[in-house]
Amino acid sequence: MRILLVEDDPLLGEGLKDGFTDAGYTAEWLGDGEAARAAFAGGEHFDLLVLDLGLPRLDGITLLQTLRRNGERLPVLILTARDAPDERVRGLDAGADDYLVKPFVLDELLARVRALLRRAQGRVENVLRWRDLELDPVGHTVTRAGAPLELTAMEFRVLHLLLAAQPQVLSRAQFEERLYGWDGEAESNTLEVYLSRLRRKLGPTAIENIRGLGWRLAP
């Protein structure tokens, strides 16, 4: 699941991006409304938008109204210090699905994110399967033959990408863009480390390395 956070406070933006990443999501963070508008206009896909209102260049309400007019249906959670009832009404009427006032508790924010994704995706239809393995990207659970499979947050994200892409091959560039974002950097062997860990948990032949192309789950 890919979340776009639009927040102009650098400290809060970095912290929330790390919080979403630790929770197993792929998170992008932008600091102004115009950059977010351009990302959507350029065809970027996100599963959820977490949106501040007091943004430079293009305010949050205008951005939200623009996205809705353009047919964007992704769930939107407004995250703002504006707590007046008329501000809440204005945000929800502009097309937001939820409204959370700062300061907030991260666990509550993550719970609201999960609820919005459940409503948008549908838990049953959203479960990804491969052989006897099932991954629920909204509930962040993985089972194998009905038994829970313990994965780290990054292992979960790598497996999610493999399951969502099957039977296609994912290249290193595709993995790194989706795992680390536009500006993220990774050590040269980081991806192989996580793939190796997954092979130990899923079986040595579960993930195929297609030389020169990338990786996929074995057919």
Residue frames as a rotation matrix with the C-alpha (Angstrom) as fourth column:
MET 1
0.576 0.817 0.000 0.00
0.817 -0.576 0.000 0.00
0.000 0.000 -1.000 0.00
ARG 2
-0.485 -0.779 0.397 1.38
0.805 -0.575 -0.145 3.39
0.341 0.250 0.906 -1.04
ILE 3
0.503 0.616 -0.606 0.63
0.821 -0.559 0.112 6.45
-0.270 -0.554 -0.787 1.07
LEU 4
-0.217 -0.512 0.831 1.27
0.591 -0.746 -0.306 10.05
0.777 0.425 0.465 0.06
LEU 5
0.240 0.176 -0.955 1.83
0.904 -0.399 0.154 12.44
-0.354 -0.900 -0.255 2.96
VAL 6
-0.013 -0.208 0.978 1.58
0.560 -0.812 -0.165 16.15
0.828 0.546 0.127 2.17
GLU 7
0.789 0.129 -0.601 2.92
0.609 -0.286 0.739 18.10
-0.076 -0.949 -0.304 5.16
ASP 8
0.616 -0.542 0.571 5.03
0.065 -0.688 -0.723 21.27
0.785 0.483 -0.389 5.24
ASP 9
0.682 -0.410 0.606 6.54
-0.721 -0.238 0.650 20.72
-0.123 -0.880 -0.458 8.71
PRO 10
0.082 -0.714 -0.695 9.88
-0.688 0.464 -0.557 18.94
0.721 0.524 -0.453 8.06
LEU 11
-0.760 -0.400 0.512 10.10
-0.650 0.449 -0.614 17.37
0.015 -0.799 -0.601 11.50
LEU 12
-0.020 0.848 0.529 6.56
-0.561 0.429 -0.708 16.00
-0.827 -0.311 0.468 11.40
GLY 13
0.619 0.258 -0.742 6.90
-0.785 0.237 -0.572 14.98
0.029 0.937 0.349 7.76
GLU 14
-0.313 -0.825 -0.471 10.03
-0.690 0.538 -0.484 12.92
0.652 0.174 -0.738 8.36
GLY 15
-0.762 0.013 0.648 8.59
-0.570 0.461 -0.680 11.40
-0.308 -0.887 -0.344 11.51
LEU 16
0.259 0.944 0.203 5.32
-0.619 0.324 -0.716 10.37
-0.741 0.060 0.668 9.89
LYS 17
0.434 -0.177 -0.884 7.05
-0.808 0.358 -0.468 8.98
0.399 0.917 0.012 6.83
ASP 18
-0.683 -0.725 -0.095 9.19
-0.571 0.610 -0.550 6.82
0.456 -0.321 -0.830 9.12
GLY 19
-0.525 0.556 0.644 6.10
-0.569 0.333 -0.752 5.81
-0.633 -0.761 0.142 11.10
PHE 20
0.572 0.742 -0.349 4.24
-0.745 0.292 -0.600 4.71
-0.343 0.603 0.720 7.97
THR 21
0.105 -0.632 -0.768 7.30
-0.736 0.470 -0.487 2.85
0.669 0.617 -0.416 6.73
ASP 22
-0.824 -0.420 0.380 7.75
-0.562 0.522 -0.642 1.07
0.071 -0.743 -0.666 10.06
ALA 23
-0.132 0.875 0.465 4.09
-0.569 0.317 -0.758 0.03
-0.811 -0.365 0.456 9.84
GLY 24
-0.341 -0.112 0.933 4.77
0.417 0.872 0.257 -1.68
-0.842 0.477 -0.251 6.52
TYR 25
0.764 0.640 0.079 3.54
0.383 -0.352 -0.854 0.94
-0.519 0.683 -0.514 4.06
THR 26
-0.314 -0.753 0.578 5.39
0.948 -0.285 0.144 2.54
0.056 0.593 0.804 1.18
ALA 27
0.552 0.528 -0.646 5.31
0.657 -0.752 -0.053 6.24
-0.513 -0.395 -0.762 2.06
GLU 28
-0.264 -0.552 0.791 6.12
0.823 -0.556 -0.114 9.33
0.503 0.621 0.601 0.02
TRP 29
0.215 0.280 -0.936 6.35
0.780 -0.625 -0.008 12.77
-0.587 -0.728 -0.353 1.63
LEU 30
-0.224 -0.212 0.951 5.90
0.771 -0.636 0.040 16.09
0.596 0.742 0.306 -0.16
GLY 31
-0.607 -0.204 -0.768 6.12
0.741 -0.496 -0.453 19.50
-0.289 -0.844 0.452 1.45
ASP 32
-0.710 0.408 -0.575 3.69
-0.371 -0.910 -0.186 21.59
-0.599 0.081 0.797 -0.60
GLY 33
0.149 0.933 0.328 0.35
-0.052 0.339 -0.939 21.28
-0.987 0.123 0.099 -2.35
GLU 34
0.525 0.033 -0.851 1.58
-0.807 -0.300 -0.509 22.10
-0.272 0.953 -0.131 -5.84
ALA 35
-0.592 -0.782 -0.192 4.14
-0.805 0.579 0.125 19.27
0.013 0.228 -0.973 -5.76
ALA 36
-0.602 0.458 0.655 1.34
-0.002 0.819 -0.574 16.89
-0.799 -0.347 -0.492 -4.75
ARG 37
0.486 0.807 -0.336 -0.93
-0.331 -0.185 -0.925 18.14
-0.809 0.561 0.177 -7.53
ALA 38
0.152 -0.531 -0.834 1.89
-0.988 -0.080 -0.129 17.61
0.002 0.844 -0.537 -10.03
ALA 39
-0.799 -0.451 0.397 2.49
-0.490 0.872 0.005 14.06
-0.348 -0.190 -0.918 -8.77
PHE 40
-0.116 0.844 0.524 -1.13
0.173 0.537 -0.826 13.10
-0.978 -0.006 -0.208 -9.41
ALA 41
0.632 0.351 -0.692 -1.19
-0.531 -0.454 -0.715 14.93
-0.565 0.819 -0.101 -12.74
GLY 42
-0.189 -0.824 -0.535 1.90
-0.982 0.155 0.108 12.96
-0.006 0.545 -0.838 -13.75
GLY 43
0.289 0.435 -0.853 0.11
-0.554 0.803 0.221 9.65
0.781 0.408 0.473 -13.23
GLU 44
-0.810 -0.579 0.095 1.48
-0.394 0.416 -0.820 8.67
0.435 -0.702 -0.565 -9.83
HIS 45
0.189 0.879 -0.439 -0.74
-0.083 0.459 0.884 6.14
0.978 -0.131 0.160 -8.04
PHE 46
-0.847 -0.342 0.407 -1.37
-0.426 -0.021 -0.905 6.20
0.318 -0.940 -0.127 -4.31
ASP 47
-0.453 0.683 -0.573 -3.72
0.567 0.717 0.406 4.15
0.688 -0.141 -0.712 -2.15
LEU 48
0.526 0.603 -0.600 -4.28
0.849 -0.336 0.407 6.88
0.044 -0.724 -0.689 0.45
LEU 49
-0.144 -0.506 0.850 -3.55
0.342 -0.832 -0.437 10.58
0.929 0.228 0.293 0.91
VAL 50
0.254 0.120 -0.960 -2.74
0.954 -0.192 0.229 12.12
-0.157 -0.974 -0.163 4.31
LEU 51
-0.069 -0.106 0.992 -3.17
0.691 -0.723 -0.029 15.85
0.720 0.683 0.123 3.84
ASP 52
-0.505 -0.109 -0.856 -2.32
0.699 -0.633 -0.332 18.95
-0.506 -0.766 0.396 5.87
LEU 53
0.546 0.793 0.270 -4.40
0.819 -0.437 -0.371 22.05
-0.176 0.424 -0.889 5.12
GLY 54
0.850 -0.225 -0.476 -1.98
-0.149 -0.970 0.193 24.95
-0.505 -0.094 -0.858 5.66
LEU 55
0.292 -0.734 0.613 0.34
0.784 0.551 0.287 24.17
-0.548 0.397 0.736 2.76
PRO 56
-0.227 -0.434 -0.872 2.56
-0.226 -0.847 0.481 26.52
-0.947 0.307 0.094 0.72
ARG 57
-0.931 -0.246 -0.269 1.95
-0.264 -0.053 0.963 27.12
-0.251 0.968 -0.016 -2.99
LEU 58
-0.368 0.874 -0.317 -1.42
-0.381 0.169 0.909 25.32
0.848 0.456 0.271 -2.99
ASP 59
-0.467 0.188 0.864 -3.53
-0.881 -0.015 -0.473 24.92
-0.076 -0.982 0.172 0.14
GLY 60
-0.934 -0.022 0.357 -4.91
-0.078 0.987 -0.144 21.55
-0.349 -0.162 -0.923 1.18
ILE 61
-0.035 0.997 0.073 -8.59
0.080 0.075 -0.994 22.31
-0.996 -0.029 -0.082 0.51
THR 62
0.368 0.129 -0.921 -7.88
-0.814 -0.434 -0.386 23.55
-0.450 0.891 -0.054 -3.02
LEU 63
-0.685 -0.662 -0.305 -5.70
-0.729 0.627 0.276 20.51
0.009 0.411 -0.911 -3.70
LEU 64
-0.745 0.443 0.498 -8.41
0.132 0.830 -0.541 18.17
-0.653 -0.338 -0.678 -2.44
GLN 65
0.294 0.901 -0.318 -11.12
-0.183 -0.274 -0.944 19.86
-0.938 0.335 0.084 -4.51
THR 66
0.043 -0.376 -0.926 -8.90
-0.981 -0.190 0.031 19.67
-0.187 0.907 -0.377 -7.59
LEU 67
-0.902 -0.422 0.091 -8.24
-0.408 0.903 0.135 15.96
-0.139 0.085 -0.987 -7.10
ARG 68
-0.401 0.830 0.387 -11.94
0.251 0.506 -0.825 15.17
-0.881 -0.234 -0.411 -6.66
ARG 69
0.412 0.538 -0.735 -12.86
-0.535 -0.510 -0.673 17.19
-0.737 0.671 0.077 -9.76
ASN 70
-0.187 -0.602 -0.776 -10.27
-0.981 0.162 0.110 15.22
0.059 0.782 -0.621 -11.71
GLY 71
0.533 0.566 -0.629 -11.86
-0.574 0.788 0.222 11.94
0.621 0.243 0.745 -10.65
GLU 72
-0.600 -0.770 -0.216 -9.38
-0.304 0.470 -0.829 10.86
0.740 -0.432 -0.516 -7.96
ARG 73
0.468 0.882 -0.044 -11.26
-0.391 0.252 0.885 8.52
0.793 -0.397 0.463 -5.63
LEU 74
-0.313 -0.644 -0.698 -8.50
0.403 0.576 -0.711 7.49
0.860 -0.504 0.080 -3.22
PRO 75
0.635 0.529 -0.563 -9.32
0.718 -0.135 0.683 7.91
0.286 -0.838 -0.465 0.48
VAL 76
-0.171 -0.628 0.759 -8.12
0.156 -0.778 -0.608 11.18
0.973 0.015 0.231 2.00
LEU 77
0.428 0.197 -0.882 -7.38
0.893 0.058 0.446 11.83
0.139 -0.979 -0.151 5.67
ILE 78
0.417 -0.253 0.873 -6.96
-0.031 -0.964 -0.264 15.47
0.908 0.083 -0.410 6.64
LEU 79
0.282 -0.451 -0.847 -4.34
0.948 0.269 0.172 15.96
0.150 -0.851 0.503 9.36
THR 80
-0.114 -0.182 0.977 -4.34
0.310 -0.941 -0.140 19.53
0.944 0.286 0.163 10.65
ALA 81
-0.861 -0.197 -0.468 -4.20
0.506 -0.257 -0.823 21.81
0.042 -0.946 0.322 13.67
ARG 82
-0.730 0.655 0.193 -7.45
-0.563 -0.737 0.373 23.47
0.387 0.163 0.908 12.58
ASP 83
-0.920 0.301 -0.250 -9.98
0.385 0.812 -0.438 22.12
0.071 -0.499 -0.863 15.07
ALA 84
-0.659 0.728 -0.189 -12.97
-0.566 -0.645 -0.513 24.45
-0.496 -0.231 0.837 14.62
PRO 85
-0.134 0.687 0.714 -16.21
0.252 0.720 -0.646 22.66
-0.958 0.094 -0.270 13.68
ASP 86
0.757 0.463 -0.462 -16.61
-0.284 -0.404 -0.870 24.74
-0.589 0.789 -0.174 10.52
GLU 87
-0.113 -0.869 -0.481 -13.10
-0.974 0.002 0.225 23.72
-0.195 0.494 -0.847 9.39
ARG 88
-0.687 -0.072 0.723 -14.01
-0.129 0.991 -0.024 20.05
-0.715 -0.110 -0.691 9.86
VAL 89
0.349 0.905 0.243 -17.20
0.234 0.167 -0.958 20.51
-0.908 0.391 -0.153 7.87
ARG 90
0.581 -0.185 -0.793 -15.32
-0.710 -0.591 -0.382 22.36
-0.398 0.785 -0.475 5.13
GLY 91
-0.498 -0.865 -0.060 -12.72
-0.807 0.438 0.396 19.61
-0.316 0.246 -0.916 4.84
LEU 92
-0.553 0.358 0.752 -15.24
0.191 0.933 -0.304 16.79
-0.811 -0.024 -0.585 4.75
ASP 93
0.568 0.810 -0.149 -17.44
0.082 -0.236 -0.968 18.63
-0.819 0.538 -0.200 2.25
ALA 94
0.243 -0.567 -0.787 -14.39
-0.898 -0.439 0.040 19.17
-0.368 0.697 -0.615 0.02
GLY 95
0.563 0.060 -0.824 -14.04
-0.578 0.741 -0.341 15.40
0.590 0.669 0.452 -0.28
ALA 96
-0.563 -0.782 0.266 -12.08
-0.739 0.333 -0.586 14.17
0.370 -0.527 -0.765 2.73
ASP 97
0.087 0.544 -0.834 -12.98
-0.021 0.838 0.545 10.78
0.996 -0.030 0.084 4.20
ASP 98
0.498 0.013 -0.867 -11.64
0.839 0.245 0.485 11.48
0.218 -0.970 0.111 7.70
TYR 99
0.377 -0.298 0.877 -10.34
-0.139 -0.954 -0.265 14.40
0.916 -0.022 -0.401 9.75
LEU 100
0.492 -0.319 -0.810 -7.79
0.838 0.427 0.340 14.16
0.237 -0.846 0.477 12.56
VAL 101
0.874 -0.099 0.477 -6.65
-0.158 -0.984 0.085 17.16
0.461 -0.149 -0.875 14.60
LYS 102
-0.109 -0.965 -0.237 -3.05
0.471 0.160 -0.868 17.77
0.875 -0.207 0.437 15.70
PRO 103
-0.524 -0.851 0.016 -1.61
-0.851 0.523 -0.056 16.92
0.039 -0.042 -0.998 18.16
PHE 104
0.623 0.704 -0.340 -2.45
-0.719 0.687 0.106 13.25
0.308 0.179 0.934 17.72
VAL 105
0.132 -0.530 0.838 -1.24
-0.547 0.666 0.507 9.80
-0.827 -0.525 -0.202 18.73
LEU 106
-0.562 -0.440 -0.700 0.48
-0.823 0.212 0.527 7.81
-0.084 0.873 -0.481 15.97
ASP 107
-0.929 0.222 0.296 -1.38
0.188 0.972 -0.139 4.63
-0.318 -0.074 -0.945 16.87
GLU 108
0.019 0.986 -0.168 -4.71
0.217 -0.168 -0.962 6.38
-0.976 -0.018 -0.217 16.33
LEU 109
0.065 -0.064 -0.996 -3.55
-0.842 -0.539 -0.020 7.75
-0.536 0.840 -0.089 12.99
LEU 110
-0.853 -0.441 -0.280 -2.47
-0.522 0.718 0.460 4.28
-0.002 0.538 -0.843 11.87
ALA 111
-0.643 0.697 0.319 -5.80
0.404 0.662 -0.631 2.81
-0.651 -0.277 -0.707 13.01
ARG 112
0.279 0.745 -0.606 -7.67
-0.210 -0.569 -0.795 5.41
-0.937 0.349 -0.002 10.96
VAL 113
-0.313 -0.484 -0.817 -5.43
-0.919 -0.062 0.389 4.65
-0.238 0.873 -0.425 7.96
ARG 114
-0.981 -0.052 0.189 -6.23
-0.027 0.991 0.131 0.94
-0.194 0.124 -0.973 8.25
ALA 115
-0.230 0.972 0.052 -9.95
0.368 0.136 -0.920 1.67
-0.901 -0.192 -0.389 8.50
LEU 116
0.250 0.293 -0.923 -9.90
-0.631 -0.674 -0.385 3.89
-0.735 0.678 0.016 5.41
LEU 117
-0.616 -0.552 -0.561 -7.96
-0.786 0.392 0.478 1.30
-0.044 0.736 -0.676 3.41
ARG 118
-0.823 0.394 0.410 -10.36
0.256 0.901 -0.350 -1.44
-0.508 -0.183 -0.842 4.49
ARG 119
0.161 0.951 -0.264 -13.32
0.105 -0.282 -0.954 0.58
-0.981 0.125 -0.145 3.28
ALA 120
0.180 -0.137 -0.974 -11.61
-0.836 -0.542 -0.078 1.50
-0.518 0.829 -0.212 0.02
GLN 121
-0.587 -0.596 -0.548 -10.19
-0.799 0.538 0.270 -1.89
0.134 0.597 -0.791 -0.88
GLY 122
0.637 0.768 -0.075 -12.36
-0.725 0.629 0.281 -4.50
0.263 -0.125 0.957 0.83
ARG 123
0.023 -0.723 0.690 -10.50
-0.851 0.348 0.394 -7.01
-0.525 -0.596 -0.607 2.97
VAL 124
0.421 0.173 0.891 -11.65
0.049 0.976 -0.213 -10.16
-0.906 0.134 0.402 1.18
GLU 125
0.967 0.013 0.253 -10.94
0.253 0.026 -0.967 -8.97
-0.019 1.000 0.022 -2.36
ASN 126
0.699 -0.706 0.116 -7.64
-0.657 -0.697 -0.285 -7.45
0.282 0.123 -0.951 -1.32
VAL 127
0.487 -0.533 0.692 -6.01
-0.361 0.598 0.715 -10.61
-0.795 -0.598 0.099 0.05
LEU 128
0.272 -0.517 -0.812 -3.09
-0.933 0.066 -0.354 -11.76
0.237 0.854 -0.464 -2.13
ARG 129
0.708 0.080 0.701 -2.42
-0.358 0.897 0.259 -15.48
-0.609 -0.434 0.664 -2.50
TRP 130
0.101 -0.666 -0.739 0.40
-0.885 0.279 -0.373 -17.72
0.455 0.691 -0.561 -3.67
ARG 131
-0.518 -0.193 -0.833 0.20
-0.001 0.974 -0.225 -21.46
0.855 -0.116 -0.505 -3.11
ASP 132
0.157 0.611 -0.776 -0.72
0.818 0.360 0.449 -21.89
0.554 -0.705 -0.443 0.58
LEU 133
-0.685 -0.482 -0.546 0.36
0.699 -0.646 -0.307 -18.36
-0.205 -0.592 0.780 1.50
GLU 134
0.361 0.808 0.466 -2.03
0.814 -0.517 0.266 -15.42
0.455 0.283 -0.844 2.05
LEU 135
-0.751 -0.587 -0.303 -1.08
0.659 -0.697 -0.284 -11.78
-0.044 -0.412 0.910 2.58
ASP 136
0.469 0.883 0.024 -3.56
0.877 -0.469 0.104 -9.14
0.103 -0.027 -0.994 3.74
PRO 137
-0.427 -0.753 0.501 -1.99
0.689 -0.629 -0.359 -5.75
0.586 0.192 0.788 2.92
VAL 138
0.123 0.535 0.836 -4.60
-0.252 -0.797 0.548 -3.84
0.960 -0.278 0.037 4.91
GLY 139
0.950 0.298 0.091 -4.47
-0.177 0.274 0.945 -5.96
0.257 -0.915 0.313 8.06
HIS 140
0.149 -0.987 0.067 -0.70
-0.896 -0.163 -0.413 -6.45
0.418 0.001 -0.908 7.67
THR 141
0.264 -0.037 0.964 -0.93
-0.596 0.780 0.193 -10.20
-0.759 -0.625 0.184 8.23
VAL 142
-0.144 -0.322 -0.936 0.65
-0.888 0.460 -0.022 -13.15
0.438 0.827 -0.352 6.45
THR 143
0.316 0.243 0.917 -0.40
-0.654 0.756 0.025 -16.76
-0.687 -0.608 0.398 6.90
ARG 144
-0.433 -0.423 -0.796 0.94
-0.837 0.517 0.181 -19.98
0.335 0.744 -0.578 5.46
ALA 145
-0.545 0.379 -0.748 -1.32
0.206 0.925 0.319 -23.02
0.813 0.020 -0.582 5.50
GLY 146
0.482 0.876 0.012 -3.45
0.299 -0.178 0.938 -21.03
0.824 -0.448 -0.347 7.93
ALA 147
0.446 -0.405 -0.798 -0.63
0.882 0.049 0.469 -20.40
-0.151 -0.913 0.379 10.42
PRO 148
0.965 -0.097 -0.243 0.76
-0.100 -0.995 0.002 -16.87
-0.242 0.023 -0.970 11.04
LEU 149
0.384 -0.887 0.259 4.10
0.876 0.261 -0.406 -16.15
0.292 0.382 0.877 9.35
GLU 150
0.648 -0.193 -0.736 6.30
0.391 -0.746 0.540 -13.64
-0.653 -0.638 -0.408 11.18
LEU 151
0.204 -0.571 0.795 7.93
0.902 -0.206 -0.379 -11.06
0.380 0.795 0.473 8.90
THR 152
-0.511 -0.389 -0.767 9.73
0.596 -0.803 0.010 -7.79
-0.619 -0.452 0.642 9.50
ALA 153
0.348 0.678 -0.648 8.18
0.001 -0.691 -0.723 -4.64
-0.938 0.250 -0.241 8.03
MET 154
-0.137 -0.463 -0.876 10.58
-0.871 -0.364 0.329 -4.65
-0.471 0.808 -0.353 5.08
GLU 155
-0.947 -0.134 0.293 10.18
-0.022 0.935 0.354 -8.38
-0.322 0.328 -0.888 4.44
PHE 156
-0.105 0.988 0.111 6.43
0.522 0.150 -0.840 -7.80
-0.846 -0.030 -0.532 4.37
ARG 157
0.376 0.256 -0.890 6.79
-0.433 -0.801 -0.414 -5.01
-0.819 0.542 -0.190 1.81
VAL 158
-0.606 -0.650 -0.458 9.09
-0.735 0.238 0.635 -7.05
-0.304 0.721 -0.622 -0.45
LEU 159
-0.836 0.349 0.422 6.73
0.359 0.931 -0.058 -10.02
-0.414 0.103 -0.904 -0.33
HIS 160
0.151 0.928 -0.340 3.76
0.242 -0.368 -0.898 -7.75
-0.958 0.053 -0.280 -0.99
LEU 161
0.048 -0.208 -0.977 5.44
-0.804 -0.589 0.086 -6.43
-0.593 0.781 -0.196 -4.15
LEU 162
-0.905 -0.421 -0.069 6.23
-0.389 0.749 0.536 -9.94
-0.174 0.512 -0.841 -5.37
LEU 163
-0.558 0.766 0.319 2.67
0.551 0.630 -0.547 -11.13
-0.620 -0.129 -0.774 -4.76
ALA 164
0.279 0.714 -0.642 1.08
-0.039 -0.660 -0.750 -8.10
-0.959 0.234 -0.157 -6.40
ALA 165
-0.091 -0.426 -0.900 3.30
-0.884 -0.382 0.270 -8.45
-0.459 0.820 -0.341 -9.48
GLN 166
-0.652 -0.284 0.703 3.01
-0.075 0.947 0.313 -12.21
-0.754 0.151 -0.639 -10.01
PRO 167
0.733 -0.599 0.321 3.65
0.535 0.800 0.271 -13.78
-0.419 -0.027 0.907 -12.47
GLN 168
0.843 -0.405 0.355 5.64
0.049 -0.599 -0.799 -10.81
0.536 0.691 -0.485 -13.75
VAL 169
0.085 -0.912 -0.400 9.31
0.959 0.184 -0.216 -10.19
0.271 -0.365 0.890 -12.99
LEU 170
0.984 0.147 -0.105 10.23
0.175 -0.922 0.345 -7.13
-0.046 -0.358 -0.933 -10.90
SER 171
0.314 -0.915 0.251 13.53
0.426 -0.101 -0.899 -5.42
0.848 0.390 0.358 -11.69
ARG 172
-0.343 -0.535 -0.772 15.88
0.938 -0.154 -0.310 -3.95
0.047 -0.831 0.554 -9.11
ALA 173
-0.949 -0.031 0.313 14.86
0.068 -0.992 0.108 -0.44
0.307 0.124 0.944 -10.18
GLN 174
-0.077 0.995 0.064 11.16
-0.154 -0.075 0.985 -1.26
0.985 0.066 0.159 -9.70
PHE 175
0.274 0.104 -0.956 11.80
0.821 0.492 0.289 -2.70
0.501 -0.864 0.050 -6.25
GLU 176
-0.576 -0.646 -0.501 13.90
0.817 -0.484 -0.315 0.23
-0.038 -0.590 0.806 -5.10
GLU 177
-0.775 0.367 0.515 11.49
-0.117 -0.883 0.454 2.89
0.621 0.292 0.727 -6.39
ARG 178
0.209 0.973 -0.100 8.55
-0.111 0.125 0.986 1.26
0.972 -0.195 0.134 -4.59
LEU 179
0.355 -0.128 -0.926 10.45
0.835 0.488 0.253 0.45
0.420 -0.863 0.280 -1.41
TYR 180
-0.312 -0.670 -0.673 12.47
0.891 -0.453 0.038 3.62
-0.330 -0.588 0.739 -0.95
GLY 181
0.590 0.653 -0.475 10.56
0.449 -0.754 -0.480 6.26
-0.671 0.070 -0.738 -2.90
TRP 182
0.933 -0.123 0.338 11.70
0.255 -0.436 -0.863 8.85
0.253 0.892 -0.375 -5.36
ASP 183
0.526 -0.738 0.422 14.59
-0.624 -0.672 -0.398 10.21
0.578 -0.054 -0.814 -3.33
GLY 184
0.793 -0.166 0.586 15.51
-0.446 0.497 0.744 7.17
-0.415 -0.852 0.320 -1.27
GLU 185
0.105 -0.821 -0.562 18.83
-0.830 0.238 -0.504 5.41
0.547 0.520 -0.656 -1.51
ALA 186
0.923 0.180 0.339 19.69
-0.337 0.802 0.492 1.83
-0.183 -0.569 0.802 -0.61
GLU 187
-0.097 -0.964 0.248 22.92
-0.652 0.250 0.716 -0.07
-0.752 -0.092 -0.653 -0.16
SER 188
-0.359 -0.107 -0.927 23.79
-0.923 0.188 0.336 -2.11
0.138 0.976 -0.166 -3.23
ASN 189
-0.786 -0.003 -0.618 23.02
-0.065 0.995 0.079 -5.49
0.614 0.102 -0.782 -1.63
THR 190
-0.758 0.506 0.413 20.10
-0.571 -0.208 -0.794 -4.47
-0.316 -0.837 0.446 0.61
LEU 191
0.185 0.893 -0.409 17.43
-0.981 0.190 -0.028 -5.97
0.052 0.407 0.912 -1.65
GLU 192
-0.058 -0.280 -0.958 19.28
-0.360 0.901 -0.241 -9.29
0.931 0.331 -0.153 -1.88
VAL 193
-0.943 -0.284 0.172 19.43
-0.241 0.229 -0.943 -9.45
0.229 -0.931 -0.285 1.92
TYR 194
-0.357 0.887 0.293 15.65
-0.770 -0.102 -0.629 -9.23
-0.528 -0.450 0.720 2.23
LEU 195
0.356 0.450 -0.819 15.07
-0.853 0.515 -0.088 -11.67
0.382 0.730 0.567 -0.63
SER 196
-0.492 -0.624 -0.607 17.45
-0.258 0.771 -0.583 -14.12
0.832 -0.130 -0.540 1.05
ARG 197
-0.891 0.212 0.401 15.57
-0.398 0.057 -0.915 -13.81
-0.217 -0.976 0.033 4.34
LEU 198
0.092 0.986 -0.141 12.27
-0.941 0.040 -0.336 -14.44
-0.325 0.163 0.931 2.57
ARG 199
0.092 -0.118 -0.989 13.70
-0.628 0.764 -0.150 -17.53
0.773 0.635 -0.004 0.87
ARG 200
-0.886 -0.453 -0.102 14.65
-0.192 0.558 -0.808 -18.90
0.423 -0.696 -0.581 4.28
LYS 201
-0.660 0.693 0.290 11.07
-0.447 -0.052 -0.893 -18.44
-0.604 -0.719 0.344 5.46
LEU 202
0.322 0.854 -0.408 9.26
-0.837 0.056 -0.544 -19.48
-0.441 0.517 0.733 2.27
GLY 203
0.666 -0.183 0.723 11.64
0.314 0.948 -0.049 -22.11
-0.677 0.260 0.689 0.91
PRO 204
-0.252 -0.940 -0.232 14.81
0.154 -0.275 0.949 -21.94
-0.956 0.203 0.214 -1.21
THR 205
-0.793 -0.040 0.609 12.96
0.600 0.125 0.790 -22.17
-0.107 0.991 -0.075 -4.54
ALA 206
0.113 0.948 -0.298 10.10
0.810 -0.261 -0.524 -19.79
-0.575 -0.182 -0.798 -3.71
ILE 207
0.690 0.055 -0.722 11.69
-0.185 -0.950 -0.250 -16.71
-0.700 0.306 -0.646 -5.29
GLU 208
0.502 -0.476 0.722 13.29
0.832 0.495 -0.252 -17.01
-0.237 0.727 0.645 -8.71
ASN 209
0.096 -0.560 -0.823 16.15
-0.141 -0.826 0.545 -14.81
-0.985 0.063 -0.158 -9.89
ILE 210
0.768 0.173 0.617 15.72
0.576 0.236 -0.783 -14.27
-0.281 0.956 0.082 -13.62
ARG 211
-0.116 -0.969 -0.216 19.24
0.752 -0.228 0.619 -13.30
-0.649 -0.091 0.755 -14.65
GLY 212
-0.879 -0.360 0.313 19.47
0.477 -0.676 0.562 -9.81
0.009 0.643 0.766 -16.07
LEU 213
-0.310 0.857 0.411 15.79
0.248 -0.345 0.905 -9.09
0.918 0.382 -0.105 -15.43
GLY 214
-0.320 0.221 0.921 14.92
-0.823 -0.546 -0.155 -9.37
0.469 -0.808 0.357 -11.74
TRP 215
-0.991 -0.023 0.130 12.90
-0.102 0.760 -0.641 -11.56
-0.084 -0.649 -0.756 -9.39
ARG 216
-0.158 0.983 -0.098 9.49
-0.795 -0.068 0.603 -13.21
0.586 0.173 0.792 -9.20
LEU 217
-0.042 0.257 0.966 7.63
-0.756 0.624 -0.199 -15.81
-0.654 -0.738 0.168 -7.19
ALA 218
-0.934 -0.345 0.090 8.05
-0.225 0.765 0.603 -19.27
-0.276 0.543 -0.793 -8.66
PRO 219
-0.326 0.854 -0.406 5.06
-0.830 -0.053 0.556 -20.29
0.453 0.518 0.725 -10.82
